[in-house]
Amino acid sequence: MVTSKRSSKDQSANPHICEEKYRIIVENAREGILVMQGGKRIYYNPCWLEIIGYSAEEYEKVLFLSLVHAEDIDSVTVVYENLVSGEEFEPDLEFRLISRSGEIKYLNTKISRIEWEGKPAGMILVNDITERKQWEKQLHHNEARFKAIAANTPDHIVMHDSELRYTMVINPQLGLTEEDMLGKTDHDFLLKEEADILIEAKKKVMESSEPMHFETSLVSQAGEPEFFSGTFMPTFDEQSQPNGLIGYFRNKTESKQAEEKLKASEKRFRALFEQVGDYCMILDPNTEDGIPVILDANEAAYKTHGYTREEFIGRPVADIDDEEGKKLVVERTQMIMSGQPFYVENTHVRKDGTTFPVSVHANRIDIEGELPLIFTTEYDITERKQAEEALIKSEERYRGLVNTLDCGVAIYKVINDGKSGSDYIIQEFNEFSLKHEKMEKADVIGKSLKDIRPNIDEYGLIDMFRNVWKTGEAAFFPAKVYVDDKYSNYYENRVFRLPSGEIVAIYDDVSDRENAIDQIKVSQRRFDLAMKASRDGLFDWNLETNEIYYSPGWKSMLGYEYDEISNDFSVWETNTNPEDVQRSWEMQQELIDKKRDRFELEFKMKHKDGHWVDILSRAEAQFDENGKAVRIIGTHVDITERKLNELALQESEEKFRLLHENAGLGIGYYRSDGTIISFNSIAAKDMNGVPEDFEGKSIFDLFPKESAEFYFDRIQNSINRDEIATYEDFVQLPTQEKWFLSAYTKIVNSNNEIIGIQIISQDITERKQAEDELEKHRNHLEELVKQRTEELQAKMKEKTELFDMMIGREVRMTELKKVIKRLREQLEDNEIIPIANDPLLGDEEG
C-alpha cells in the first residue's frame, strides 16, 4: 500500500504526465475548445477546426467575428468584447456561424474565465447543434402538416405528455371515446398485460429519443382482439429534451383476418404457380424508371435463367432481356398496364450470357387494396424457332396488341353558373381521353362536355362538378353507367378544383369491374386472376372429394365453351386416347405414392370437331401434414403446332438430304471465315474423302496458300453481293486435275443474318476437253481455207492481167479506125479512089 501511494504521488507531482493527460483529453474532445487571452486566441482544439472547416494554417489568418452570421454579430460582439475586457457577460450563448464551405451552422457555447499560464483568459466550449436545429425546424414543419392531415386521416393518432397521459386522441379505437382516454394512461382502460407492454415501449422511446415502429394486439371493449401497426415518435421541449410522445397507428384487424384466409389459397396458388407454362413470374411495375422488378417466380423460371432464387427475386426484368428487349421494356410495360392481354416473342439472356427465345403472355393483375402487378407465363420456344428457321426464311417475331391508357384526365373551364354540361369548356384532354373519343386534340379543345357527352346532364355528374367548383372540396363520383348513341360504359370520376378555378376530372372506365357478376374474394383474387391470365388449360383435382376443376382455357383447348362440358373427371377419361389413359393413371399413381416428384406426359385428346389435339400435361401433388396426397394441380398445353412443325422439319430435312446427296453436283457450305460447315458425298469424293473428313476444316487446309487465298477472296466478295456469282476453274485436286463450273450463293437465316456461302460445283472436264478438240478442228479448217484462198487469189491475178491486155487492144483499134477515117476523107478530097477490098481503107464500121 505504501508503494502504491508513493507511486500515485509521484505521478501527480510529474507535470509532464498531467500535461499529457490534459492534452489527450482536450485534443480528442467532441466539443470545440477556444481559449482567448488579451483579445487574442491562444489555443483551439481539432474539433473547433472541424466545426469551422478551416485548417490550422488557414484559421490563423481569419478573424473570429468574420465567421459569425450577420444577423447574430451584434449579440456575439457584446459577449466577445466583455470577455476580452473582463466585464460581466452571458455565459450561455447560441449563434450561427458560417463555415469555410459556406454552410450555416448553429452553435451552443458555454463561456468561462480561466487562468492560462498564470494570466486571466476566457475559455469557450462549443457544441455544433445544427442537426438538432434542423430537426426542430423539421419537427415544427411536421407539426403543421400533422394538424392538416390529422383532420382527414383514417389513422388512429394520439399524443402523450411526459407522464404518458393522453393529451390528444384522433379516431379512437377499441370502442373507446376521446372522453374515455383523455387525461388517462393505458392502465385506466386496457388489460394490465397489454398496458404494461405499451407503457414499456413508450418509455423506451422517451429514453432513446428515437422513433419506434410498434405492432400489437389489443382487446376491444366488446372483448374481441384487434390488431394495430404504427410508430411512436418523441416530442421535445425548447431545451431539446423529450417531453411526450406522438403515436400514429392503423387498425390492421381486417388485413390480419384476411391473412389467415389467404393461407389456404396461397398453397393452391403456389402449386399452380409452379405448373403454369414452362415458367412464370410476377413483376412489380411500380418503379421510378418504369422497369419492372421480379417480385416472385416459380422454380422453373430462375433455374431456366441459371440463377438461384435469391439471385433472381428482386432483379430488374430487363436483366434477362437481350439488348433489343432492354430498349422496349418500358414501352411494353406501359402496354401491359393498359389492361389488355399482351403477347410477344422475345430473346432472354441467361446468367452465363447465353440466349434463348421465349414467348411471353403477360397480363395486368389488380389485387384489391394493392398496387397493380404483372403476371407472365413464358415458354422456351427454342425448338419451335429452330423448326421455323429450317422451314421459312422470315417470320414476324413480335406481335402485340396496341392498347390505350385506361385513365382519362380532362380539365374544364367553367362558364355561366355551371349548371349544365355546356358550361364546362374543355381546356385539356390526355391521350386516353382523345383515343376514347376517337378525336384529335384540335377537335376537342374549346368544346363543351355536352358536345362530346350529349346525355351528361341526365347522368348526375354535373351537380358534383358544380359543388366542387363552388366549394373547392374534392369529390368522388362512384361508378355509374353512362349511355348515349356511342357509349354504354361505367365510369368513376375523381374531381377537384385548381387554384385557377378550373375543374379537373380524373375518370376510369370500370365497365369490366362493374359488369362482373360475382365478386371475387380478396383471399382468392391472385389465384383466380392467374387462372384467367393463362392461355393454358388448368385443372385442380381434389383427391379427398374427387372433385375436379377445369379452367376455361382447358375446355377451349378442346373447342368447348366453359358451360358446354361439366367439371367431371370422366370428361378427361372419355376424351383421351385409351392407350394414353392407362399410362396417365400409372404415372399419377406414382406421383401420389411419391415415387416421382413431377408428372409430365404427352398424350392426345379428342377435339369437339372430332380431330385429335396433342397435349403436354404437367402436374404436381399436394400433401397434407401426414404426407397424404390431397390434391393434384396441373396444366394442359396444346403442342399440336409444335408436333406438326417437328414432322414438317423431319420431312424437310429428309427432302433436303436426298436433294443434297443426289443432285449430281458437288455442294459445300462455308462460313464467312472459310470454315467448312458441310460437304455432300460428291464434293467430299472430289477431295478424296468422305463428308465427315471435312467438317470444321478451313479452306486453307484443302489448298495451297495462294489458291486458298484466291478462293477465300471469292467467298468474301460473294458475302457482299446479293446476286449469284459463277466461275469456271481448272482445279488441282488431290488425285487429279479437273474443270469445274461453280456457283457462289450467300445464305442467310430467318433474321436475314449472313450464315455463310453455298458453293455448288459441276464437273465440266469432259465439256472442256470437247471444246479443246473442237478448237483444234476449227483451227485446221481455217488453215485449209487460207490455202485455198491464196490459190484463188493467184488465178484471179492472171485473169486480171489478160483482161487488162484485151482492154488495151480494143482501145488501140478504136484509135486506128479514127486515123483511117481521116485518111479516107483526105483521099476523097483528092479524088483518090481506095483500093477495092482494102481492109485498111474500107468502111470504118466494117
BATIVO-691176 format. One line per 4 residues: for each residue x, y, z of C-alpha. Coordinates in steps of 0.1 Angstrom, whole numbers, plus 5000, padded with zeros to 4 digits. Example, Ala and Ser with C-alpha at 12.3 -4.5 7.8 and 13.67 -1.06 7.14 Angstrom:
5123/4955/5078 | 5137/4989/5071 .
This chain:
5000/5000/5000 | 5028/5024/5008 | 5044/5017/4974 | 5011/5023/4957 .
5006/5057/4974 | 5041/5068/4966 | 5036/5058/4930 | 5004/5078/4928 .
5020/5108/4945 | 5050/5106/4922 | 5027/5107/4891 | 5006/5136/4902 .
5037/5155/4910 | 5050/5150/4875 | 5038/5180/4854 | 5047/5163/4821 .
5023/5134/4828 | 4995/5158/4839 | 5000/5179/4808 | 5000/5149/4785 .
4967/5136/4800 | 4952/5171/4797 | 4963/5173/4761 | 4949/5140/4752 .
4916/5148/4767 | 4913/5182/4750 | 4926/5171/4716 | 4900/5143/4715 .
4871/5162/4730 | 4839/5162/4708 | 4834/5198/4718 | 4852/5227/4702 .
4875/5245/4727 | 4887/5280/4721 | 4909/5300/4746 | 4912/5338/4743 .
4937/5359/4762 | 4941/5396/4758 | 4918/5397/4728 | 4939/5370/4710 .
4932/5333/4706 | 4959/5313/4722 | 4945/5278/4718 | 4919/5259/4699 .
4915/5221/4696 | 4909/5200/4664 | 4871/5198/4670 | 4869/5236/4667 .
4887/5235/4634 | 4864/5207/4623 | 4833/5228/4631 | 4845/5259/4612 .
4860/5238/4583 | 4895/5255/4583 | 4929/5241/4586 | 4952/5255/4614 .
4972/5275/4588 | 4941/5290/4573 | 4925/5298/4606 | 4955/5319/4617 .
4945/5344/4590 | 4908/5346/4599 | 4892/5369/4624 | 4867/5352/4648 .
4839/5377/4643 | 4842/5373/4605 | 4828/5338/4608 | 4797/5349/4627 .
4764/5352/4608 | 4754/5388/4600 | 4722/5386/4620 | 4739/5373/4651 .
4771/5395/4650 | 4757/5422/4674 | 4749/5397/4702 | 4782/5379/4697 .
4802/5412/4697 | 4789/5422/4730 | 4799/5390/4747 | 4832/5388/4728 .
4841/5424/4739 | 4831/5418/4775 | 4851/5386/4776 | 4882/5404/4763 .
4877/5434/4785 | 4870/5414/4817 | 4835/5428/4822 | 4804/5407/4830 .
4789/5386/4801 | 4763/5360/4794 | 4780/5326/4798 | 4755/5306/4776 .
4751/5318/4740 | 4736/5304/4708 | 4745/5319/4675 | 4750/5310/4638 .
4784/5306/4622 | 4794/5304/4585 | 4819/5276/4579 | 4846/5277/4553 .
4823/5258/4528 | 4796/5284/4533 | 4774/5261/4554 | 4754/5278/4581 .
4760/5261/4615 | 4741/5266/4647 | 4764/5267/4678 | 4757/5265/4715 .
4786/5279/4736 | 4795/5280/4773 | 4820/5307/4782 | 4840/5309/4813 .
4871/5328/4826 | 4901/5306/4834 | 4938/5312/4843 | 4962/5303/4815 .
4999/5303/4823 | 4993/5325/4853 | 4972/5351/4834 | 4934/5355/4831 .
4919/5340/4799 | 4885/5331/4785 | 4876/5296/4775 | 4847/5289/4751 .
4832/5254/4749 | 4814/5250/4716 | 4787/5224/4706 | 4775/5221/4670 .
4737/5219/4673 | 4730/5223/4636 | 4715/5189/4633 | 4692/5195/4663 .
4681/5228/4650 | 4673/5212/4616 | 4654/5185/4634 | 4634/5211/4654 .
4627/5230/4623 | 4615/5199/4605 | 4595/5190/4636 | 4578/5223/4635 .
4571/5218/4598 | 4558/5183/4605 | 4536/5196/4633 | 4520/5220/4609 .
4515/5192/4584 | 4503/5170/4611 | 4475/5194/4621 | 4463/5195/4584 .
4465/5157/4580 | 4450/5148/4613 | 4417/5163/4604 | 4412/5139/4575 .
4433/5109/4583 | 4417/5074/4588 | 4446/5066/4612 | 4444/5064/4650 .
4466/5093/4663 | 4474/5100/4699 | 4496/5124/4719 | 4511/5119/4754 .
4526/5141/4780 | 4558/5132/4799 | 4537/5111/4823 | 4523/5092/4793 .
4489/5106/4799 | 4467/5110/4767 | 4465/5147/4757 | 4450/5142/4722 .
4431/5114/4706 | 4420/5112/4669 | 4399/5083/4656 | 4397/5064/4690 .
4397/5027/4686 | 4386/4996/4706 | 4351/5010/4711 | 4365/5039/4733 .
4358/5076/4730 | 4380/5106/4735 | 4365/5112/4769 | 4374/5076/4778 .
4411/5083/4771 | 4420/5119/4776 | 4440/5126/4808 | 4444/5089/4814 .
4471/5063/4809 | 4468/5029/4793 | 4463/5012/4826 | 4430/5030/4830 .
4412/5012/4802 | 4434/4983/4789 | 4441/4949/4803 | 4471/4950/4826 .
4493/4928/4804 | 4485/4949/4773 | 4490/4982/4792 | 4524/4970/4806 .
4537/4963/4771 | 4526/4996/4757 | 4540/5016/4786 | 4573/4998/4784 .
4576/5006/4746 | 4567/5043/4752 | 4593/5046/4779 | 4620/5033/4756 .
4610/5059/4730 | 4613/5086/4757 | 4647/5073/4769 | 4662/5069/4735 .
4646/5099/4719 | 4643/5078/4688 | 4611/5068/4669 | 4599/5032/4672 .
4578/5010/4649 | 4554/4990/4670 | 4528/4963/4664 | 4504/4949/4690 .
4471/4931/4696 | 4446/4947/4720 | 4412/4935/4733 | 4384/4958/4724 .
4356/4968/4748 | 4335/4941/4731 | 4360/4915/4741 | 4374/4910/4705 .
4411/4911/4696 | 4421/4940/4673 | 4455/4944/4656 | 4474/4977/4653 .
4506/4987/4635 | 4523/5021/4637 | 4550/5043/4651 | 4557/5061/4684 .
4577/5093/4680 | 4591/5115/4708 | 4583/5152/4712 | 4608/5177/4726 .
4607/5209/4747 | 4627/5240/4740 | 4658/5225/4755 | 4655/5195/4731 .
4645/5172/4760 | 4618/5146/4754 | 4585/5159/4769 | 4560/5135/4754 .
4550/5112/4725 | 4530/5111/4693 | 4516/5078/4681 | 4504/5070/4645 .
4486/5037/4643 | 4464/5019/4618 | 4439/4992/4627 | 4451/4961/4608 .
4424/4938/4621 | 4407/4932/4587 | 4441/4926/4570 | 4451/4902/4598 .
4419/4882/4593 | 4424/4883/4555 | 4459/4869/4560 | 4445/4839/4578 .
4420/4833/4550 | 4448/4837/4524 | 4469/4809/4538 | 4448/4781/4523 .
4445/4797/4488 | 4482/4806/4489 | 4491/4769/4489 | 4468/4763/4459 .
4482/4794/4442 | 4519/4783/4448 | 4512/4748/4434 | 4495/4763/4403 .
4523/4789/4401 | 4549/4761/4397 | 4529/4745/4369 | 4519/4774/4346 .
4538/4774/4313 | 4574/4765/4310 | 4578/4791/4338 | 4560/4821/4351 .
4568/4853/4371 | 4550/4881/4390 | 4565/4915/4382 | 4562/4948/4401 .
4559/4976/4376 | 4557/5004/4402 | 4593/5016/4399 | 4607/5050/4393 .
4624/5041/4360 | 4594/5021/4347 | 4614/4989/4345 | 4595/4961/4364 .
4612/4942/4392 | 4608/4904/4396 | 4586/4901/4427 | 4581/4863/4425 .
4590/4835/4402 | 4585/4797/4401 | 4614/4773/4403 | 4615/4767/4365 .
4619/4805/4359 | 4651/4811/4379 | 4666/4777/4370 | 4660/4783/4333 .
4679/4815/4335 | 4707/4800/4356 | 4701/4818/4388 | 4693/4808/4424 .
4660/4821/4438 | 4679/4846/4460 | 4697/4860/4429 | 4666/4861/4408 .
4640/4877/4430 | 4643/4915/4432 | 4662/4917/4399 | 4650/4942/4372 .
4633/4921/4345 | 4655/4939/4319 | 4684/4919/4332 | 4671/4888/4314 .
4663/4906/4282 | 4686/4910/4252 | 4697/4944/4241 | 4666/4949/4219 .
4643/4938/4247 | 4660/4962/4271 | 4651/4991/4248 | 4615/4981/4246 .
4609/4970/4282 | 4594/5004/4294 | 4571/5006/4263 | 4560/4970/4267 .
4553/4976/4304 | 4530/5005/4296 | 4511/4984/4270 | 4506/4956/4296 .
4495/4981/4323 | 4468/4995/4299 | 4449/4964/4310 | 4447/4944/4277 .
4463/4909/4272 | 4498/4911/4259 | 4519/4886/4239 | 4553/4889/4225 .
4582/4867/4213 | 4614/4878/4228 | 4650/4867/4235 | 4661/4861/4270 .
4696/4860/4284 | 4708/4835/4310 | 4733/4843/4338 | 4762/4829/4318 .
4753/4852/4288 | 4738/4825/4265 | 4704/4834/4250 | 4672/4816/4241 .
4639/4826/4225 | 4607/4828/4246 | 4571/4836/4240 | 4556/4858/4267 .
4520/4861/4277 | 4515/4890/4302 | 4485/4905/4320 | 4480/4932/4344 .
4465/4919/4377 | 4447/4941/4401 | 4445/4929/4437 | 4422/4948/4459 .
4440/4972/4482 | 4473/4967/4464 | 4492/4984/4436 | 4487/4965/4402 .
4512/4938/4393 | 4520/4919/4361 | 4516/4881/4357 | 4536/4864/4329 .
4535/4829/4316 | 4565/4822/4294 | 4577/4793/4271 | 4611/4784/4258 .
4604/4783/4221 | 4639/4772/4210 | 4627/4741/4193 | 4599/4759/4175 .
4622/4786/4164 | 4647/4761/4151 | 4620/4744/4132 | 4607/4776/4117 .
4642/4787/4107 | 4646/4754/4088 | 4612/4758/4071 | 4609/4795/4064 .
4634/4824/4059 | 4614/4852/4075 | 4586/4855/4101 | 4570/4881/4122 .
4589/4880/4155 | 4570/4904/4176 | 4532/4906/4179 | 4512/4925/4204 .
4481/4944/4210 | 4480/4982/4207 | 4464/4993/4239 | 4455/5027/4253 .
4458/5040/4288 | 4428/5032/4310 | 4426/5065/4328 | 4413/5098/4314 .
4422/5133/4325 | 4402/5163/4315 | 4405/5200/4325 | 4374/5222/4322 .
4369/5260/4323 | 4336/5268/4340 | 4314/5295/4325 | 4280/5308/4334 .
4266/5292/4366 | 4280/5257/4359 | 4245/5240/4360 | 4248/5224/4326 .
4273/5203/4307 | 4276/5231/4282 | 4291/5253/4309 | 4322/5231/4311 .
4346/5240/4283 | 4374/5215/4276 | 4409/5230/4281 | 4429/5198/4280 .
4425/5161/4273 | 4451/5135/4279 | 4460/5107/4254 | 4435/5082/4268 .
4407/5107/4266 | 4415/5115/4230 | 4416/5079/4219 | 4385/5071/4239 .
4366/5099/4220 | 4384/5089/4187 | 4393/5125/4181 | 4424/5147/4177 .
4432/5174/4203 | 4423/5202/4179 | 4388/5187/4175 | 4382/5187/4213 .
4398/5217/4228 | 4373/5245/4232 | 4342/5223/4230 | 4319/5217/4259 .
4315/5185/4278 | 4279/5182/4265 | 4293/5184/4229 | 4310/5150/4234 .
4287/5136/4260 | 4252/5147/4249 | 4234/5130/4278 | 4257/5143/4305 .
4231/5165/4322 | 4210/5134/4330 | 4240/5114/4342 | 4242/5132/4376 .
4279/5142/4374 | 4272/5179/4367 | 4258/5186/4402 | 4290/5173/4417 .
4311/5193/4393 | 4293/5225/4403 | 4297/5217/4440 | 4335/5212/4436 .
4337/5244/4416 | 4318/5263/4442 | 4334/5249/4474 | 4368/5238/4463 .
4363/5205/4481 | 4375/5174/4461 | 4348/5148/4455 | 4345/5112/4442 .
4317/5102/4418 | 4313/5064/4422 | 4309/5040/4393 | 4278/5047/4372 .
4268/5037/4337 | 4267/5064/4310 | 4247/5057/4279 | 4243/5076/4246 .
4245/5067/4209 | 4282/5059/4212 | 4288/5047/4247 | 4274/5024/4273 .
4302/5024/4299 | 4307/5025/4336 | 4329/5055/4348 | 4343/5066/4381 .
4353/5102/4384 | 4376/5120/4409 | 4371/5157/4407 | 4390/5186/4422 .
4394/5224/4416 | 4427/5240/4405 | 4438/5274/4420 | 4430/5289/4387 .
4393/5279/4392 | 4394/5252/4365 | 4379/5218/4372 | 4399/5186/4368 .
4382/5153/4363 | 4402/5121/4365 | 4380/5092/4353 | 4384/5055/4348 .
4364/5032/4326 | 4354/5005/4351 | 4329/4986/4329 | 4347/4953/4333 .
4347/4955/4370 | 4311/4967/4373 | 4297/4942/4348 | 4313/4912/4367 .
4285/4891/4382 | 4305/4875/4410 | 4328/4895/4433 | 4360/4875/4438 .
4370/4872/4475 | 4403/4890/4483 | 4418/4858/4496 | 4413/4841/4462 .
4419/4871/4440 | 4455/4863/4429 | 4447/4826/4423 | 4417/4833/4401 .
4434/4861/4382 | 4464/4838/4375 | 4439/4811/4362 | 4423/4836/4338 .
4456/4852/4328 | 4470/4819/4314 | 4461/4806/4280 | 4470/4771/4291 .
4444/4746/4303 | 4445/4743/4341 | 4430/4716/4364 | 4426/4712/4401 .
4417/4677/4413 | 4407/4672/4450 | 4417/4636/4458 | 4397/4636/4490 .
4363/4646/4474 | 4372/4635/4438 | 4360/4670/4427 | 4379/4684/4398 .
4380/4719/4383 | 4388/4726/4346 | 4397/4762/4337 | 4380/4779/4306 .
4414/4775/4288 | 4413/4737/4295 | 4379/4734/4279 | 4385/4759/4250 .
4416/4739/4240 | 4392/4711/4231 | 4368/4735/4213 | 4342/4738/4241 .
4327/4769/4258 | 4330/4769/4296 | 4294/4758/4302 | 4293/4731/4275 .
4311/4704/4295 | 4310/4697/4332 | 4338/4697/4358 | 4338/4659/4360 .
4368/4635/4359 | 4351/4613/4333 | 4354/4642/4308 | 4392/4638/4307 .
4390/4600/4306 | 4364/4597/4278 | 4382/4623/4256 | 4417/4609/4259 .
4433/4583/4237 | 4427/4549/4256 | 4463/4539/4254 | 4473/4573/4270 .
4447/4569/4298 | 4465/4538/4311 | 4499/4555/4310 | 4485/4585/4327 .
4469/4565/4355 | 4501/4547/4362 | 4522/4580/4363 | 4496/4597/4385 .
4497/4568/4410 | 4535/4571/4411 | 4531/4608/4418 | 4506/4601/4446 .
4529/4574/4461 | 4558/4599/4460 | 4577/4576/4436 | 4582/4606/4413 .
4584/4643/4420 | 4566/4655/4389 | 4540/4643/4364 | 4549/4652/4328 .
4533/4633/4298 | 4523/4639/4262 | 4490/4624/4250 | 4462/4630/4226 .
4427/4643/4234 | 4397/4645/4211 | 4386/4679/4200 | 4349/4688/4198 .
4352/4688/4159 | 4365/4652/4161 | 4402/4657/4154 | 4430/4649/4179 .
4449/4675/4199 | 4484/4669/4211 | 4486/4678/4248 | 4516/4683/4271 .
4504/4677/4307 | 4524/4687/4338 | 4512/4683/4373 | 4523/4682/4409 .
4507/4666/4440 | 4499/4685/4472 | 4503/4666/4505 | 4488/4672/4540 .
4508/4673/4572 | 4507/4635/4574 | 4522/4631/4539 | 4490/4620/4523 .
4483/4633/4488 | 4452/4656/4489 | 4453/4674/4455 | 4468/4672/4421 .
4471/4705/4403 | 4484/4708/4368 | 4483/4722/4333 | 4475/4712/4298 .
4494/4728/4269 | 4483/4724/4232 | 4515/4712/4215 | 4498/4703/4182 .
4516/4731/4163 | 4550/4720/4177 | 4543/4684/4167 | 4533/4695/4132 .
4565/4717/4130 | 4586/4688/4141 | 4571/4665/4115 | 4574/4691/4088 .
4610/4697/4098 | 4618/4660/4096 | 4602/4658/4061 | 4620/4689/4050 .
4653/4677/4063 | 4648/4643/4045 | 4640/4661/4012 | 4670/4683/4017 .
4692/4654/4024 | 4681/4635/3993 | 4685/4665/3971 | 4718/4673/3987 .
4732/4638/3981 | 4716/4631/3947 | 4719/4664/3929 | 4748/4651/3909 .
4768/4681/3919 | 4794/4689/3945 | 4778/4710/3972 | 4797/4727/4000 .
4788/4751/4028 | 4814/4776/4042 | 4812/4801/4069 | 4824/4836/4061 .
4858/4829/4077 | 4864/4800/4053 | 4855/4772/4078 | 4837/4743/4062 .
4802/4737/4075 | 4795/4706/4054 | 4803/4687/4022 | 4780/4663/4003 .
4794/4630/3992 | 4803/4642/3957 | 4822/4672/3969 | 4840/4650/3995 .
4848/4624/3969 | 4864/4650/3946 | 4886/4659/3976 | 4894/4621/3980 .
4874/4617/4013 | 4840/4614/4029 | 4819/4643/4042 | 4829/4637/4079 .
4866/4643/4070 | 4860/4679/4061 | 4835/4693/4087 | 4852/4721/4107 .
4882/4723/4085 | 4893/4755/4068 | 4897/4762/4031 | 4933/4768/4039 .
4935/4731/4049 | 4924/4720/4014 | 4945/4740/3990 | 4979/4756/3988 .
4981/4791/4004 | 4980/4810/3971 | 4949/4791/3958 | 4932/4791/3993 .
4936/4829/3995 | 4922/4832/3960 | 4891/4812/3969 | 4887/4830/4002 .
4886/4863/3984 | 4858/4849/3963 | 4838/4839/3994 | 4842/4874/4008 .
4831/4890/3975 | 4800/4867/3974 | 4790/4877/4010 | 4789/4913/4000 .
4767/4908/3969 | 4731/4897/3965 | 4733/4880/3931 | 4748/4846/3924 .
4784/4846/3911 | 4796/4819/3887 | 4832/4809/3878 | 4850/4783/3856 .
4881/4770/3873 | 4908/4744/3865 | 4914/4728/3899 | 4943/4707/3911 .
4926/4680/3932 | 4945/4656/3955 | 4945/4628/3928 | 4937/4646/3895 .
4930/4678/3877 | 4895/4688/3867 | 4875/4717/3853 | 4845/4730/3875 .
4817/4754/3869 | 4809/4768/3904 | 4780/4790/3916 | 4786/4810/3948 .
4754/4819/3968 | 4751/4839/4000 | 4730/4820/4027 | 4711/4838/4055 .
4689/4827/4084 | 4653/4838/4092 | 4666/4870/4107 | 4684/4879/4075 .
4717/4874/4092 | 4745/4860/4070 | 4755/4825/4079 | 4780/4818/4051 .
4783/4807/4015 | 4769/4778/3995 | 4792/4766/3966 | 4777/4743/3940 .
4803/4728/3916 | 4796/4710/3883 | 4824/4688/3868 | 4828/4702/3832 .
4861/4685/3825 | 4846/4664/3796 | 4829/4695/3781 | 4862/4714/3783 .
4880/4685/3766 | 4854/4685/3738 | 4858/4723/3735 | 4895/4718/3731 .
4890/4692/3703 | 4865/4715/3686 | 4890/4744/3688 | 4918/4723/3671 .
4893/4712/3643 | 4883/4748/3638 | 4920/4759/3635 | 4926/4731/3609 .
4897/4743/3588 | 4909/4779/3590 | 4943/4768/3577 | 4927/4749/3547 .
4905/4779/3539 | 4936/4802/3540 | 4955/4779/3515 | 4925/4777/3491 .
4921/4815/3493 | 4957/4821/3483 | 4953/4797/3453 | 4922/4815/3441 .
4939/4849/3445 | 4968/4838/3422 | 4944/4826/3394 | 4924/4858/3397 .
4956/4878/3392 | 4963/4860/3359 | 4928/4866/3347 | 4931/4903/3356 .
4963/4907/3336 | 4947/4890/3305 | 4917/4911/3308 | 4937/4943/3311 .
4956/4932/3279 | 4924/4927/3260 | 4910/4960/3270 | 4942/4977/3257 .
4939/4961/3222 | 4903/4974/3219 | 4914/5009/3227 | 4942/5008/3201 .
4918/4995/3174 | 4894/5023/3180 | 4922/5049/3177 | 4934/5032/3144 .
4899/5034/3129 | 4897/5071/3136 | 4930/5076/3117 | 4918/5055/3088 .
4886/5076/3086 | 4906/5108/3085 | 4928/5093/3057 | 4897/5082/3037 .
4884/5117/3040 | 4916/5131/3027 | 4917/5107/2998 | 4882/5115/2988 .
4890/5152/2989 | 4919/5144/2965 | 4896/5123/2944 | 4917/5092/2951 .
4898/5060/2949 | 4907/5035/2976 | 4918/5001/2965 | 4889/4978/2964 .
4886/4954/2994 | 4915/4971/3011 | 4906/4964/3047 | 4926/4994/3059 .
4907/5018/3037 | 4874/5003/3039 | 4844/5013/3060 | 4855/5021/3095 .
4824/5004/3107 | 4835/4973/3089 .
